Amino acid sequence: ELENQLTTKSRTLDELKQSLASNGGAEQTPEALSHRIAELCEMVDSIVSQVAQLKTSMQSILEQWRVYDEIYAEVSLMTTRYLYCINQCKPS
């Protein structure tokens, strides 16, 4: 979800930049330019915040996968030992 929001915000930011570039030849009031720059700054701040949230989420997910891998390795080893013991205890 954060990735989708980030992509959307990036597209919007790109569109605004293109709009600003294409309207650069047209006369705009300093107030309008100032307002547009403020909007762009807000969008950049929002994107930076979302990227930080995404990084935090990814770190949490990676930590959970690391724990999963450790536990899976332990369970796999115990299962192998159990199967070995079962095979050794079978009457011939």
C-alpha positions as MATLAB code, in Angstrom:
seq = 'ELENQLTTKSRTLDELKQSLASNGGAEQTPEALSHRIAELCEMVDSIVSQVAQLKTSMQSILEQWRVYDEIYAEVSLMTTRYLYCINQCKPS';
ca = [
       0.000    0.000    0.000;
       2.808    2.395    0.872;
       4.539    1.562   -2.385;
       1.366    2.413   -4.322;
       0.996    5.698   -2.467;
       4.648    6.481   -3.067;
       4.300    5.746   -6.777;
       1.195    7.925   -7.000;
       2.858   10.800   -5.184;
       5.948   10.520   -7.372;
       3.797   10.635  -10.511;
       1.914   13.654   -9.208;
       5.183   15.365   -8.379;
       6.538   14.610  -11.851;
       3.346   15.949  -13.432;
       3.588   19.144  -11.427;
       7.228   19.557  -12.380;
       6.360   19.056  -16.056;
       3.473   21.474  -15.739;
       5.748   24.022  -14.121;
       8.348   23.528  -16.853;
       5.794   23.847  -19.649;
       4.220   26.894  -18.039;
       7.612   28.432  -17.442;
       7.354   30.296  -20.746;
       3.956   31.684  -19.828;
       3.829   34.638  -17.517;
       2.883   33.586  -14.036;
       2.617   35.753  -11.031;
       5.255   35.359   -8.343;
       2.463   34.394   -5.959;
       1.357   31.537   -8.215;
       4.923   30.325   -8.586;
       5.457   30.578   -4.853;
       2.277   28.591   -4.219;
       3.307   25.922   -6.717;
       6.771   25.653   -5.155;
       5.171   25.286   -1.720;
       2.964   22.468   -3.079;
       5.996   20.728   -4.536;
       7.866   21.046   -1.248;
       4.918   19.561    0.637;
       4.789   16.665   -1.811;
       8.512   16.049   -1.467;
       8.182   16.060    2.332;
       5.284   13.620    2.095;
       7.263   11.314   -0.191;
      10.278   11.439    2.112;
       8.038   10.539    5.048;
       6.460    7.657    3.139;
       9.877    6.344    2.108;
      10.950    6.402    5.760;
       7.801    4.470    6.727;
       8.453    1.978    3.949;
      12.042    1.468    5.106;
      10.868    0.897    8.671;
       8.258   -1.603    7.498;
      10.793   -3.415    5.331;
      13.269   -3.643    8.221;
      10.562   -5.150   10.397;
       9.611   -7.645    7.694;
      13.232   -8.633    7.125;
      13.699   -9.187   10.856;
      10.602  -11.406   10.942;
      11.927  -13.446    7.998;
      15.293  -13.813    9.768;
      13.539  -15.196   12.856;
      11.447  -17.488   10.641;
      14.566  -18.831    8.927;
      16.230  -19.558   12.278;
      13.178  -21.376   13.636;
      12.703  -23.278   10.379;
      16.311  -24.481   10.531;
      15.805  -25.681   14.122;
      12.575  -27.509   13.270;
      14.167  -29.064   10.203;
      17.090  -30.342   12.271;
      14.767  -31.763   14.937;
      12.649  -33.459   12.263;
      15.726  -35.017   10.694;
      16.894  -36.293   14.092;
      13.436  -37.656   14.846;
      13.260  -39.504   11.519;
      16.746  -40.902   12.081;
      15.754  -42.176   15.524;
      12.557  -43.719   14.142;
      14.516  -45.511   11.427;
      17.112  -46.759   13.911;
      14.497  -48.062   16.335;
      12.631  -50.162   13.740;
      12.801  -53.862   14.424;
      14.765  -55.639   11.742;
];
